[in-house]
Amino acid sequence: MAAGKELRTKIKSVENTKKITKAMEMISVSKMRKAQERMRAARPYSTKIRDIDTNLGEAKPENVHSFMKTNDGKSVGLIVVTTDKGLCGGLNTNLLRIVTAKLRETQTAGKTTKAVAIGSKGLGFLNRVGASVVSHVTHLGDKPHLDKLIGPVKVLLDAYVKGEVSAVHLCYNKFVSTMKQEPVVEQLLPLSAAKMEAESKAEGKQHAWDYIYEPDAQTVIDDLLVRYVEALVYQALAENMASEHAARMVAMKAATDNAGNVIAELKLVYNKTRQAAITKELSEIVSGAAAISG
């Protein structure tokens, strides 16, 4: 019965694994709901700042912020938002695949890359491929704070203002639904006034407001554009966290189902092996009894 004992050990091991994956699935369900609420709560803030920036740009077209000017920098900035932990299916793999394509595109254009890594998986990847990581932040937890993001991201923003970086791109997983997360690369800088205006009009914001500025228009516009960029980065992080928990929930559910199938197959093999052993013993007993009686 050595084979039977080995099968029992395997069944017990898979059952323990199934308990773990089931628990992780339930935890991801809870965290996903909270992450979705946080993601939706961040949208009105960024939307309002974008609307105000659009109205200010229309009211004071002579005030052009550095974020809205193009330059001929020799580098391209990338802000890569990934997870700190694994076990979330192909979420990070799909994102890093398009990041790799962007790195090749930048290299083909004869420019270097300056990257900011948000998340351990992205940091490890960028270090492996030899990309220049100018700053990074990891282990932000389930409730990320904007204060922890401002420092690392500001390195690229300052480089853009100085003209060292020609463009800054934001790479993250966009939350579409529980079953679908889309990896995207969006241009963060330079900001496009036409794009912000089009987004505002798409949401029904057809009117503009005139403002009383304190201390002056340029200072207000400059500060608001910085806050808008920071809000976009935070929104990307919130979207990526919601995508992470959704992907982990689906992956753990699949792992739990697969563990159940493996247990059923192992139990079937165990029962067949046990039945064969019992049949063999009965045959030996019957044969022995026949030999003695004969």
N, C-alpha and C positions, 0 to 999 in steps of 0.2 A: 504493500500500500504506500510505497514511497511516492509514486506518482500522484496518488490521491492526496497525500499530505501536502505536496508541492502545490497542487491545484487549490486546496483550501487556503493556503498562505497567499496565493495570488488573488483569490476572491476577496479575502479580508483586506488586502492592500488596496485593491481597486475600490472597494466599498468605502474605505477611509478617504481616498482621493475624491470620491463622489460627494462625500459629506462636505469636504473643503470647498469644492467648486460650487456646490449648492449654496453654501454660506456666502461665498464671494459674490454669487449672482444676486442674492437678496440685498447684500450691502450696496452693490452697484445700483440696484433699483432705487434704493433710498437716496443715495448720493446724486443720482442722475436727476431726480425730481428737484432737489435743492439747487443743483447746478443750472437747470433750465430756468428756475425762478430767478436766479442771480443773473443769468444771461438776458432774460427779458427785462429785468429791472434796470440793466445798464443801457438799454436801447434808448429810452426817452431822453436821458442826459445827453448822449452823443447827438441825437437828432436835434435837440433844442440848440446846442452849441453850433451845429452845422447851419441851422436856419438863421441864427443871429449873425454868424460869419458871412453868410450869403447876403443878408440884408445890409450889413456894414460895408461889404464890398461894392454893393450897388450904390450905397449912399456916398461913399468916399472912394471912388475908383482910383484916385491918385495915390492912395496908401497901399502899397504893394509889399507884403511881407516876404522875407527871404525864403520861406517855405513854398511860396508860389512862383519863385523865379527859377529858371533852369540855369544850370552851369555845366561846364565841361570838365568835371572832375575825372581823375584817372582811376577811380574805384567805384564799385557799386556796393551799396549796403544791403544786407539781408538780415531781417529779424525772423528767426526760426523758432516757432512755438511748438513744442512737443510735450510729451508726458514725462513724468519722473519715474513712473513704474511701467512694467510691461504687462503681459497677459491681457492685452486688449485687441487681439486679432491683428489685422494688417493696417491698423490706423497709422502708426508711425512709419511703417514701411512705405505705404502709398505716398505719404507726405514727403519723406526723404527722397523718394524717387524723382519727384518734380523739382525738389531742391537741387538734386544732382544735375538735372537737365538745365536748370538756371545757372549753375556754376559753370557748366560747359559752354553755355551760351555767352556768359560773361568773358570766359577765357578766349573764346573764338573772336570776340570783339576787341581783344587786346587790352582788356582792363582787369584789374585785380579785384578781389572781393574782401570786404570787411563785414564780419558777421557778428550778430548778437544772438546768443543762445538762451532761450527761455525753456528750461526743462533738461533733465539729465540725458535723455535719449538723444536729443539734438546736439547737446554739447559733446557727447561721446562720438557721434557721427562726424561732426565738423573737425574734431581733433584727428580722427582716423584718416579723413581725406586730405588733411593738411591745409584746411582753410584757416584764414587769419581771424581768430576769435578775439575781438577787442574788448568784450565784456560778456558776462553771463550771470544768470540767476537761476537757482534750482530750489526744489523743495519749498514751494510757495504754500503748500497745504491746500485744504479744500475751500478755504476762504481767502483768496489772494487780495492783497491790499495794493492800491495804486502806488503808495509810497515806495514799495520795494521794486517797482518796475521803472520808476522815473530815472533813477541813477544809471542803470545799464543802458536804457534806450537813449538817454540824453547824450551818450558818447557819440552815437551815430548822428543825432540831430545837430550837434555842434559841428561835427565833421562836414555835414551838408551845408551849414551856414558859412563855414570857412571856404567852401568850394572844393574840398578834397574828395567829396562823393558826389557823383552826378545824379544818382537816384537811390531811393531807399524802398525796398520791397518787403512786404509783410507776408510770411508763409505760415499758414495754420490750417486746421481742419474746420470747415464750416459745418455747423449742425443743421442738417436738413430735416431729418426725422430720426426716430429711434433706430430704424433699420438702415439709414443712409447718412453717411458723413462724407463730405466732399473736400478733398485737399485743394487749396487754392493758393495762388501767389498774386497778391494785389499790390499795386503801386501806392506807397504811402506818401512819398515825396518825389517830385514836386506836387503840391496840391493843385487841383484843377478847379478854377472858379466855375467853369462851365458845367463840370460834373456835379459840383455841390448844388448849383442852381437847378440842374435837371432832376436831381434826387428830391429836392424840395418841392418842385412842381409836380413830380410824380406822386407825392403824398398829399397833393391838394393845397400846397402853400403858394397861392398865386399872388398874395399881397406882399408889400414891403413896409418896413417901419422906419421912421426917422428917430434918431436917438439924441439924447443930451449926453455929451461925453465928459467924463471926469477921471483923470485930469485932462487928457486929450485923446483924440481919435486914434492916433498912431499907437499909443500905449495900450489902449483897450483892445484894438485889433490884434496887436502882437501877442498879448497875453492869451486872448481867446483862441487864436490859432494853435498856440502851444498846447492849450487844454484840449483842443479838438483832436490833435494828433495823439496825445496821451489817452484820450477816450477811445480812439480807434484801436490802439494797442491793447487796452484793457478789455475791450469788446471781443477782440480776437482771442485773448486768453480765456475769457468766459465761454466763448463758443467752443474752443478746443477742449476745455474741461467737460462741458456737456457731452461732446463727442466721445471723449475718453470713457466716461462712465457708461454711455450707451453701447459703445463697442465692447467694453469689458462684460457688460451684462449679457450681450448676445454670445460672446465667446465662451463665457462660463456656462451658459445654458447649453450650448453645443457640447461642451466638455462633459457636463452632467449627463446629457442624453447618451453620449458615446460611452461613458463609464457604465451606464445601465445596460447598454447593448453588450459590452465586453463581459459584464457580470453574468448576463443570461447565457452567453456562449460558453463561458468557463463552467458554469453550473451544469450545462448540458453535457460537456465533455466529462466533468467529474461524475455525473450520474451514470454515463455510459461506461466509464472506467470501473466504477464501483459495481455496476451490474455485471460487467464481464468478470470481475474478480469473484463475485458471489457465485456466478454460474460455473466458473472454473472449480471453485471449492466444492460445490454440490456434485459436480461431475466426478471429482476425485473421491468424494465420500461414497457415491453410488458405485463407482468402480471398485473401491476397496471392499464394500459390503458384498458385492457380487463375487469378488475373488474369494472372500472368506467363506461365504455360503456354498460356493461351487467346490 
